Amino acid sequence: MKLLAYALTDVGRKREHNEDSFLCAPEVGLFAVADGMGGHQAGERASRMAVERLREGLSLPPPDASRDEVLAALRRAMAHAGAAIFDAAQRDPALQGMGTTLTALLLHGGRAFVTHVGDSRAYLYRDGKVLQLTDDHSWVQEQVRAGLLTAREARESRFRHIITRSVGFEREVQADGEIWPLQAGDCFLLCSDGLSNHVEEADLQRVLLTSFYRHAPRRLVDLANDRGGDDNITVVVIHVANDAGH
């Protein structure tokens, strides 16, 4: 199995600072997207710390480890990141209240492990179809689940940036976890809400179907910017390949 990753982050059309960060570590099969909050200095610091401490905190289990052991290792790495961000904010009053989303993907032992806090997302593109792997921890998504908002109303809501869970705002991290069996040819996409607020699953499917994967992040960022670009935009595309092709 060869992992090919392509990533792009963009400040967007409305923001002056980019508070998104991403991680691509194909040598260990680890990838992540983080979208910081707390003011531009604090948000940028939180998202950068999240991906750095995630990588630092991951103790990779052996290939024959159980599914639960691998998922637990990824959750421990996320908890390590959350504690580091919280402690940094306690030491520096200028950083108090900072936090970040964090969506992480670990490809290990023939499986995909996803851990997730906030409203950055993970998708799987397989057999020409796009599947969202994560559920947003956001106020508008809670309204959608309760039947009080439609998906379109949620995307257009002025409250769409309000998240209900974050990494670093509290010392403990409550992360969702999912496990998926890998297939050769799978393509995973991680993104911040600067993309998902403007680009629907049908758009993702069309771009991934009609692009070389290396070009997909640029096409998707341009699409989000063309539709308003009101937030920072980050996209990571990971192709599970048999060889160095594509």
Sine and cosine of phi, psi and omega as CSV:
sin_phi,cos_phi,sin_psi,cos_psi,sin_omega,cos_omega
0.00,0.00,0.79,-0.61,0.05,-1.00
-0.89,-0.45,0.73,-0.68,-0.01,-1.00
-0.97,-0.25,0.83,-0.55,0.03,-1.00
-0.91,-0.42,0.85,-0.53,-0.09,-1.00
-0.85,-0.53,0.64,-0.77,0.00,-1.00
-0.71,-0.70,0.78,-0.62,-0.12,-0.99
-0.68,-0.74,0.46,-0.89,0.05,-1.00
-0.45,-0.89,0.68,-0.74,0.14,-0.99
-0.80,-0.60,0.57,-0.82,-0.12,-0.99
-0.60,-0.80,0.61,-0.79,-0.06,-1.00
-0.94,0.33,-0.34,0.94,-0.05,-1.00
1.00,0.07,-0.14,-0.99,-0.10,-0.99
-0.99,-0.12,-0.29,0.96,-0.15,-0.99
-0.91,-0.42,-0.32,0.95,-0.08,-1.00
-0.99,-0.17,0.47,-0.88,0.03,-1.00
-1.00,-0.07,-0.37,0.93,-0.06,-1.00
-0.78,-0.62,0.52,-0.86,0.04,-1.00
-0.98,-0.19,0.92,-0.39,-0.01,-1.00
-0.98,-0.20,0.18,0.98,0.09,-1.00
-1.00,0.01,0.45,-0.89,0.14,-0.99
-0.62,-0.78,0.39,-0.92,0.08,-1.00
-0.64,-0.77,0.31,-0.95,0.03,-1.00
-0.77,-0.64,0.76,-0.65,0.16,-0.99
-0.79,-0.62,0.95,-0.32,0.03,-1.00
-0.77,-0.64,0.95,0.32,-0.07,-1.00
-0.89,0.46,-0.37,0.93,0.00,-1.00
-0.90,0.44,-0.41,0.91,0.08,-1.00
-0.89,-0.45,0.02,1.00,0.02,-1.00
0.98,0.22,0.41,0.91,-0.10,-1.00
-0.92,-0.38,0.73,-0.68,-0.02,-1.00
-0.61,-0.79,0.50,-0.87,-0.04,-1.00
-0.35,-0.94,0.39,-0.92,0.15,-0.99
-0.74,-0.67,0.68,-0.74,0.03,-1.00
-0.71,-0.70,0.63,-0.78,-0.02,-1.00
-0.81,-0.59,0.96,-0.29,-0.14,-0.99
-0.99,0.14,0.32,-0.95,0.03,-1.00
-0.54,-0.84,0.34,-0.94,0.02,-1.00
0.88,-0.48,0.36,0.93,-0.12,-0.99
0.99,-0.11,0.47,-0.88,-0.22,-0.98
-0.87,0.49,-0.63,0.78,0.01,-1.00
-0.93,0.37,-0.73,0.69,-0.05,-1.00
-0.94,0.34,-0.66,0.76,-0.01,-1.00
-0.90,0.43,-0.68,0.73,0.04,-1.00
-0.90,0.44,-0.66,0.75,0.01,-1.00
-0.90,0.44,-0.70,0.72,-0.04,-1.00
-0.90,0.44,-0.71,0.70,-0.03,-1.00
-0.93,0.38,-0.63,0.78,0.02,-1.00
-0.91,0.41,-0.69,0.73,0.05,-1.00
-0.88,0.47,-0.61,0.79,-0.05,-1.00
-0.86,0.51,-0.76,0.65,-0.06,-1.00
-0.96,0.28,-0.57,0.82,0.02,-1.00
-0.92,0.38,-0.70,0.71,-0.03,-1.00
-0.96,0.27,-0.48,0.88,0.10,-0.99
-0.87,0.50,-0.75,0.66,0.00,-1.00
-0.90,0.44,-0.70,0.72,-0.01,-1.00
-0.89,0.45,-0.60,0.80,-0.12,-0.99
-1.00,0.04,-0.09,1.00,-0.04,-1.00
-0.99,0.11,0.89,-0.45,0.13,-0.99
-0.98,-0.21,0.97,-0.24,-0.18,-0.98
-0.94,0.34,0.84,-0.55,0.03,-1.00
-0.94,0.34,0.30,-0.95,0.06,-1.00
-0.91,0.41,0.36,-0.93,-0.04,-1.00
-0.85,0.53,-0.45,0.89,-0.03,-1.00
-1.00,-0.05,0.20,0.98,0.04,-1.00
-0.91,0.42,0.44,-0.90,0.01,-1.00
-0.95,0.32,0.32,-0.95,0.05,-1.00
-0.83,0.56,-0.70,0.71,-0.05,-1.00
-0.91,0.42,-0.59,0.80,0.01,-1.00
-0.91,0.41,-0.65,0.76,0.00,-1.00
-0.93,0.37,-0.70,0.71,0.01,-1.00
-0.89,0.45,-0.62,0.79,0.03,-1.00
-0.90,0.43,-0.61,0.79,0.03,-1.00
-0.90,0.43,-0.64,0.77,0.02,-1.00
-0.93,0.36,-0.63,0.78,0.04,-1.00
-0.91,0.41,-0.61,0.79,0.05,-1.00
-0.89,0.45,-0.63,0.78,0.03,-1.00
-0.90,0.43,-0.63,0.78,0.04,-1.00
-0.92,0.38,-0.63,0.78,0.04,-1.00
-0.90,0.43,-0.61,0.79,0.07,-1.00
-0.86,0.51,-0.68,0.73,0.02,-1.00
-0.91,0.42,-0.71,0.71,-0.02,-1.00
-0.88,0.47,-0.66,0.75,0.01,-1.00
-0.91,0.41,-0.63,0.78,0.00,-1.00
-0.90,0.44,-0.66,0.75,0.00,-1.00
-0.92,0.39,-0.71,0.71,0.00,-1.00
-0.87,0.49,-0.72,0.70,-0.03,-1.00
-0.91,0.42,-0.62,0.78,0.04,-1.00
-0.89,0.46,-0.64,0.77,0.01,-1.00
-0.93,0.37,-0.56,0.83,0.04,-1.00
-0.93,0.37,-0.51,0.86,-0.02,-1.00
-0.98,0.19,-0.44,0.90,-0.12,-0.99
-0.81,-0.59,0.94,-0.34,-0.03,-1.00
-0.84,0.54,-0.47,0.88,-0.01,-1.00
-0.93,0.37,-0.30,0.95,-0.05,-1.00
-0.96,-0.28,0.02,1.00,-0.07,-1.00
-0.88,0.47,0.68,-0.73,-0.01,-1.00
1.00,0.02,-0.01,1.00,-0.01,-1.00
-0.96,0.27,0.46,-0.89,0.04,-1.00
-0.26,-0.97,-0.04,-1.00,-0.05,-1.00
-0.34,-0.94,0.45,-0.89,0.28,-0.96
-0.96,0.26,0.31,-0.95,0.12,-0.99
-0.41,-0.91,0.89,-0.46,0.09,-1.00
-0.86,-0.50,0.87,-0.50,-0.12,-0.99
-0.84,-0.54,0.59,-0.81,0.02,-1.00
-0.80,-0.59,0.80,-0.59,0.09,-1.00
-0.86,-0.52,0.85,-0.53,0.05,-1.00
-0.98,-0.21,0.92,-0.40,-0.18,-0.98
-0.41,-0.91,0.75,-0.66,0.10,-1.00
0.88,0.48,0.55,0.84,0.02,-1.00
0.98,0.20,0.24,0.97,0.00,-1.00
-0.72,-0.69,0.38,-0.92,0.12,-0.99
-0.96,-0.30,0.82,-0.57,0.02,-1.00
-0.93,-0.37,0.80,-0.59,-0.02,-1.00
-0.86,-0.51,0.80,-0.60,0.20,-0.98
-0.86,-0.51,0.48,-0.88,-0.31,-0.95
-0.37,-0.93,0.76,-0.66,0.14,-0.99
-0.65,-0.76,0.79,-0.61,0.04,-1.00
0.98,-0.21,-0.45,-0.90,-0.09,-1.00
-0.87,-0.49,0.22,0.97,0.28,-0.96
-0.95,0.32,0.40,-0.91,-0.20,-0.98
-0.79,-0.62,0.35,-0.94,0.18,-0.98
-0.82,-0.58,0.71,-0.71,0.06,-1.00
-0.82,-0.58,0.43,-0.90,0.16,-0.99
-0.88,-0.47,0.78,-0.62,0.11,-0.99
-0.95,-0.31,0.91,-0.41,-0.08,-1.00
-0.58,-0.81,0.72,-0.69,0.05,-1.00
0.81,0.59,0.62,0.78,0.07,-1.00
0.98,0.20,0.11,0.99,-0.02,-1.00
-0.83,-0.56,0.52,-0.86,0.00,-1.00
-0.96,-0.27,0.75,-0.66,0.04,-1.00
-0.83,-0.56,0.81,-0.59,0.08,-1.00
-0.98,0.19,0.82,-0.58,-0.08,-1.00
-1.00,-0.05,-0.28,0.96,-0.09,-1.00
-0.87,-0.50,0.46,-0.89,0.13,-0.99
-0.95,-0.30,0.78,-0.63,-0.02,-1.00
-0.89,0.46,0.70,-0.71,0.19,-0.98
-1.00,-0.06,0.98,0.20,-0.07,-1.00
-0.63,-0.78,0.37,-0.93,0.01,-1.00
-0.89,0.45,-0.68,0.73,-0.05,-1.00
-0.93,0.38,-0.57,0.82,0.02,-1.00
-0.93,0.37,-0.55,0.83,0.09,-1.00
-0.89,0.46,-0.62,0.79,0.04,-1.00
-0.93,0.38,-0.61,0.79,0.06,-1.00
-0.90,0.44,-0.72,0.69,-0.01,-1.00
-0.89,0.46,-0.51,0.86,0.01,-1.00
-0.99,0.11,-0.06,1.00,0.00,-1.00
0.99,0.16,0.26,0.97,-0.06,-1.00
-1.00,-0.08,-0.28,0.96,0.07,-1.00
-0.69,-0.72,0.53,-0.85,0.18,-0.98
-0.99,0.11,0.24,-0.97,0.03,-1.00
-0.87,0.50,-0.64,0.77,0.01,-1.00
-0.92,0.40,-0.68,0.73,0.04,-1.00
-0.87,0.49,-0.61,0.79,0.02,-1.00
-0.90,0.44,-0.68,0.74,0.00,-1.00
-0.90,0.43,-0.49,0.87,-0.07,-1.00
-1.00,-0.10,-0.09,1.00,-0.07,-1.00
-0.93,0.36,0.61,-0.79,0.06,-1.00
-0.96,0.29,-0.13,0.99,0.04,-1.00
-0.98,-0.17,0.19,0.98,-0.13,-0.99
-0.92,0.38,-0.30,0.95,-0.02,-1.00
-1.00,0.02,-0.02,1.00,-0.01,-1.00
-0.99,0.14,0.90,-0.44,0.01,-1.00
-0.97,-0.25,0.44,-0.90,-0.08,-1.00
-0.97,-0.24,-0.12,0.99,0.11,-0.99
-0.60,-0.80,0.58,-0.81,0.08,-1.00
-0.54,-0.84,0.21,-0.98,0.05,-1.00
-0.99,-0.17,0.84,-0.54,0.09,-1.00
0.97,-0.23,-0.38,0.92,0.00,-1.00
-0.93,0.37,-0.56,0.83,0.17,-0.99
-0.84,-0.54,0.32,-0.95,-0.08,-1.00
-0.95,0.32,-0.54,0.84,0.01,-1.00
-1.00,0.00,0.63,-0.78,-0.01,-1.00
-0.93,-0.38,0.81,-0.59,0.08,-1.00
-0.97,-0.23,0.99,-0.11,-0.10,-0.99
-0.97,-0.25,0.70,-0.71,0.18,-0.98
-0.96,0.27,0.44,-0.90,0.02,-1.00
-0.65,-0.76,0.66,-0.76,0.02,-1.00
-0.70,-0.71,0.48,-0.87,0.03,-1.00
-0.76,-0.65,0.75,-0.66,-0.02,-1.00
-0.74,-0.67,0.68,-0.73,0.10,-0.99
-0.94,0.34,0.65,-0.76,-0.01,-1.00
-1.00,0.09,0.54,-0.84,0.18,-0.98
-0.80,-0.61,0.59,-0.81,0.08,-1.00
-0.85,0.53,0.71,-0.71,-0.03,-1.00
1.00,-0.08,-0.16,0.99,0.05,-1.00
-0.84,0.54,0.55,-0.84,0.10,-1.00
-0.76,-0.65,0.82,-0.57,0.05,-1.00
-0.96,-0.28,0.54,-0.84,0.04,-1.00
-0.74,-0.67,0.82,-0.57,0.12,-0.99
-0.95,-0.32,0.60,-0.80,-0.01,-1.00
-0.41,-0.91,0.39,-0.92,0.16,-0.99
-1.00,0.07,0.17,-0.98,-0.06,-1.00
-0.95,0.32,-0.20,0.98,0.13,-0.99
-0.88,0.48,-0.42,0.91,0.12,-0.99
-1.00,0.01,-0.79,0.61,-0.16,-0.99
-0.93,0.38,-0.35,0.94,0.07,-1.00
-0.95,0.32,-0.32,0.95,-0.05,-1.00
-0.88,-0.48,-0.30,0.95,-0.14,-0.99
-0.86,-0.52,0.84,-0.54,-0.04,-1.00
-1.00,-0.01,0.15,-0.99,-0.03,-1.00
-0.87,0.49,-0.58,0.81,0.03,-1.00
-0.89,0.45,-0.58,0.82,0.06,-1.00
-0.92,0.39,-0.70,0.72,0.03,-1.00
-0.86,0.51,-0.71,0.71,-0.01,-1.00
-0.87,0.49,-0.71,0.71,-0.02,-1.00
-0.90,0.43,-0.70,0.71,-0.04,-1.00
-0.92,0.39,-0.69,0.72,-0.02,-1.00
-0.94,0.35,-0.48,0.88,0.02,-1.00
-0.97,0.26,-0.54,0.84,-0.16,-0.99
-0.95,-0.32,0.09,1.00,-0.05,-1.00
-0.84,-0.55,0.47,-0.88,0.36,-0.93
-0.91,0.42,0.63,-0.78,-0.07,-1.00
-0.85,0.52,-0.52,0.86,0.00,-1.00
-0.90,0.43,-0.40,0.91,-0.01,-1.00
-1.00,-0.08,-0.21,0.98,-0.11,-0.99
-0.88,0.47,-0.69,0.73,0.01,-1.00
-0.85,0.53,-0.68,0.74,0.01,-1.00
-0.90,0.43,-0.69,0.73,0.01,-1.00
-0.89,0.46,-0.65,0.76,-0.02,-1.00
-0.95,0.32,-0.66,0.75,0.06,-1.00
-0.88,0.48,-0.69,0.72,0.02,-1.00
-0.88,0.47,-0.63,0.78,0.01,-1.00
-0.90,0.44,-0.70,0.72,0.03,-1.00
-0.90,0.44,-0.64,0.77,0.04,-1.00
-0.92,0.40,-0.63,0.78,0.02,-1.00
-0.90,0.44,-0.43,0.90,-0.02,-1.00
-0.99,-0.13,0.26,0.97,0.09,-1.00
0.72,-0.69,-0.65,0.76,0.04,-1.00
0.78,0.62,0.71,0.70,-0.12,-0.99
-1.00,0.09,0.12,0.99,0.02,-1.00
-0.51,-0.86,0.20,-0.98,0.14,-0.99
-0.89,0.45,0.53,-0.85,-0.09,-1.00
-0.79,-0.61,0.82,-0.58,0.05,-1.00
-0.73,-0.69,0.71,-0.71,-0.02,-1.00
-0.70,-0.72,0.75,-0.66,0.14,-0.99
-0.81,-0.58,0.82,-0.57,0.03,-1.00
-0.92,-0.39,0.79,-0.62,-0.02,-1.00
-0.83,-0.55,0.85,-0.53,-0.01,-1.00
-0.96,-0.29,0.80,-0.60,0.06,-1.00
-1.00,-0.03,0.98,-0.19,-0.17,-0.99
-0.93,-0.38,0.41,-0.91,0.11,-0.99
-0.99,0.16,-0.40,0.92,-0.04,-1.00
-0.51,-0.86,-0.25,-0.97,-0.08,-1.00
-1.00,0.07,0.16,0.99,-0.02,-1.00
-0.93,0.36,0.06,-1.00,-0.03,-1.00
0.94,0.33,0.00,0.00,0.00,0.00
